[in-house]
């Protein structure tokens, strides 16, 4: 077994099947899209209530990573993106509204891109560090920077005005505050790999 393939293996056996967490991830992703329909005014910035749901998407994805491994998280992200897209289309049709494919495309693309960034960096930190909270918080923030930028660009049709950046940074600020709370529950379980490297260094 190669080193690369070993890192993609399931980290530990869990009694709860992974599909339950994947459904939870899907539900939170859909909830974020629904809450995005409701505005929230903070000073001169007009946000949406989705700001309170987005950080939980990465939190749940990280739980899947720790419990079931990299590959299962990749599957979960893909399934949740497809189900979210399906929900968007069905909800638009049932609401008798024409589907605006530009923001829908932006929402799904932003979700996939930010989740892949979060997964890649978080998995590396999980395998190679001992759970420092600052790098994990930085991973959340970087993923949310990408997510909000892409989705907002699609929604605004690539038009960036003063209100765009005001909304963008206020959104990131609120999501960062929520993420600070979440990382305290993002428990780190150290794997043997770092210890093995230390032992090899001592032997040398």
C-alpha positions as CSV (number, residue, x, y, z in Angstrom):
1,X,0.0,0.0,0.0
2,X,1.4,3.4,-1.0
3,X,1.8,6.3,1.4
4,X,-0.7,8.3,-0.6
5,X,-3.3,5.7,-0.6
6,X,-2.9,5.0,3.1
7,X,-3.7,8.6,3.9
8,X,-7.0,8.4,2.0
9,X,-8.1,5.4,4.1
10,X,-10.9,5.5,6.6
11,X,-9.4,7.0,9.8
12,X,-11.5,4.9,12.2
13,X,-14.5,2.6,12.2
14,X,-17.7,4.4,13.3
15,X,-21.0,2.9,14.4
16,X,-22.9,5.7,12.8
17,X,-23.0,5.3,9.0
18,X,-21.4,8.1,7.0
19,X,-24.5,8.8,5.0
20,X,-26.2,10.3,8.1
21,X,-23.5,13.0,8.2
22,X,-23.6,13.5,4.5
23,X,-27.4,14.1,4.8
24,X,-26.7,16.6,7.5
25,X,-24.2,18.3,5.3
26,X,-26.7,18.4,2.5
27,X,-29.4,19.8,4.8
28,X,-27.1,22.6,6.0
29,X,-26.1,23.4,2.4
30,X,-29.7,23.7,1.4
31,X,-30.6,25.7,4.5
32,X,-27.8,28.1,3.6
33,X,-29.4,28.6,0.1
34,X,-32.9,29.1,1.6
35,X,-31.7,31.6,4.2
36,X,-29.9,33.4,1.4
37,X,-33.4,34.6,0.3
38,X,-33.8,36.7,3.4
39,X,-31.9,40.0,3.9
40,X,-30.2,41.1,7.0
41,X,-29.3,44.8,7.4
42,X,-26.2,45.6,9.5
43,X,-25.4,49.3,9.3
44,X,-24.9,50.1,5.7
45,X,-24.2,46.5,4.7
46,X,-27.0,44.3,3.4
47,X,-26.3,40.6,4.1
48,X,-28.4,37.5,4.1
49,X,-29.3,35.1,6.9
50,X,-27.2,32.5,5.1
51,X,-24.2,34.0,6.9
52,X,-25.2,32.0,10.0
53,X,-25.3,28.7,8.2
54,X,-22.2,28.7,6.0
55,X,-19.5,28.0,8.6
56,X,-21.4,24.9,9.7
57,X,-20.9,23.4,6.2
58,X,-17.1,23.2,6.8
59,X,-17.6,22.1,10.4
60,X,-19.7,19.1,9.3
61,X,-17.3,18.3,6.5
62,X,-14.4,18.3,8.9
63,X,-16.4,15.8,11.2
64,X,-16.8,13.5,8.2
65,X,-13.0,13.8,7.4
66,X,-12.1,12.8,11.0
67,X,-14.5,10.0,11.3
68,X,-14.4,8.4,7.8
69,X,-11.5,9.8,5.9
70,X,-10.6,11.9,2.9
71,X,-12.4,9.9,0.3
72,X,-15.7,9.7,2.1
73,X,-15.6,13.5,2.6
74,X,-15.1,13.9,-1.2
75,X,-18.1,11.8,-1.8
76,X,-20.1,13.7,0.7
77,X,-19.3,17.0,-0.8
78,X,-20.2,15.8,-4.3
79,X,-23.5,14.2,-3.2
80,X,-24.5,17.3,-1.2
81,X,-23.7,19.6,-4.1
82,X,-25.8,17.5,-6.5
83,X,-28.7,17.3,-4.1
84,X,-28.5,21.1,-3.4
85,X,-28.6,21.8,-7.1
86,X,-31.6,19.5,-7.5
87,X,-33.4,21.2,-4.6
88,X,-32.7,24.6,-6.2
89,X,-34.2,23.6,-9.5
90,X,-37.2,21.8,-8.0
91,X,-37.9,24.7,-5.6
92,X,-37.8,27.2,-8.5
93,X,-40.1,25.1,-10.6
94,X,-42.6,24.6,-7.7
95,X,-42.5,28.3,-6.9
96,X,-43.4,28.9,-10.6
97,X,-40.3,31.1,-11.0
98,X,-37.9,31.1,-14.0
99,X,-34.6,29.5,-13.0
100,X,-31.8,32.1,-12.9
101,X,-28.9,29.8,-13.7
102,X,-26.2,32.5,-13.1
103,X,-26.6,32.7,-9.3
104,X,-27.4,29.0,-9.1
105,X,-24.2,28.1,-10.9
106,X,-22.2,30.5,-8.7
107,X,-23.7,29.0,-5.5
108,X,-22.8,25.4,-6.5
109,X,-19.4,26.3,-7.9
110,X,-18.6,28.4,-4.8
111,X,-19.7,25.6,-2.5
112,X,-17.6,23.0,-4.3
113,X,-14.5,25.2,-4.6
114,X,-14.5,26.3,-1.0
115,X,-15.2,22.8,0.3
116,X,-12.3,21.4,-1.7
117,X,-10.0,24.1,-0.3
118,X,-11.2,23.4,3.2
119,X,-10.9,19.6,2.8
120,X,-7.4,19.7,1.3
121,X,-5.9,22.1,3.9
122,X,-7.8,20.6,6.9
123,X,-6.8,17.1,6.0
124,X,-3.2,18.1,5.7
125,X,-3.3,19.8,9.1
126,X,-5.1,16.8,10.6
127,X,-2.4,14.4,9.4
128,X,0.6,16.5,10.1
129,X,-0.1,18.7,13.1
130,X,-1.3,18.4,16.6
131,X,-4.5,20.4,16.5
132,X,-3.4,24.1,16.8
133,X,-6.7,26.0,16.5
134,X,-5.2,29.0,14.6
135,X,-4.4,27.1,11.4
136,X,-7.8,25.5,11.5
137,X,-9.5,28.9,11.9
138,X,-7.4,30.2,9.0
139,X,-8.6,27.3,6.9
140,X,-12.3,28.2,7.7
141,X,-11.6,31.8,6.8
142,X,-9.8,31.1,3.6
143,X,-12.6,28.8,2.4
144,X,-15.3,31.4,3.3
145,X,-13.3,34.1,1.5
146,X,-13.4,32.0,-1.7
147,X,-17.0,30.9,-1.2
148,X,-18.4,34.4,-0.6
149,X,-16.4,36.0,-3.4
150,X,-17.4,33.5,-6.0
151,X,-21.1,33.4,-5.1
152,X,-21.3,37.2,-4.7
153,X,-19.6,37.8,-8.1
154,X,-22.1,35.5,-9.8
155,X,-25.1,37.1,-8.0
156,X,-23.9,40.7,-8.9
157,X,-23.0,39.6,-12.5
158,X,-19.4,40.4,-11.9
159,X,-20.2,44.0,-10.9
160,X,-18.2,45.2,-7.9
161,X,-19.2,48.5,-6.3
162,X,-18.5,49.9,-2.8
163,X,-21.5,48.1,-1.4
164,X,-20.1,44.8,-2.7
165,X,-16.9,45.0,-0.7
166,X,-18.7,46.3,2.4
167,X,-21.1,43.4,2.3
168,X,-18.3,41.0,1.6
169,X,-16.1,41.9,4.5
170,X,-18.9,42.2,7.0
171,X,-20.1,38.8,6.0
172,X,-16.6,37.3,6.5
173,X,-16.3,39.0,9.9
174,X,-19.6,37.5,11.1
175,X,-18.7,34.0,9.7
176,X,-15.3,34.3,11.4
177,X,-16.9,35.0,14.8
178,X,-19.1,31.9,14.3
179,X,-16.1,29.8,13.2
180,X,-14.1,30.8,16.3
181,X,-16.9,29.1,18.4
182,X,-17.0,26.1,16.1
183,X,-13.3,25.3,16.2
184,X,-13.6,24.8,20.0
185,X,-15.7,21.7,19.2
186,X,-13.6,20.7,16.2
187,X,-11.7,18.2,18.4
188,X,-8.3,17.1,17.2
189,X,-7.5,13.4,17.4
190,X,-3.8,13.0,16.7
191,X,-2.9,10.1,14.4
192,X,0.3,8.1,14.7
193,X,2.0,9.6,11.7
194,X,3.5,12.7,13.4
195,X,4.8,10.5,16.3
196,X,6.5,8.1,13.8
197,X,8.3,11.0,12.2
198,X,9.5,12.2,15.6
199,X,10.9,8.8,16.5
200,X,12.7,8.5,13.2
201,X,14.3,11.9,13.8
202,X,15.4,10.8,17.3
203,X,17.0,7.7,15.9
204,X,18.9,9.7,13.4
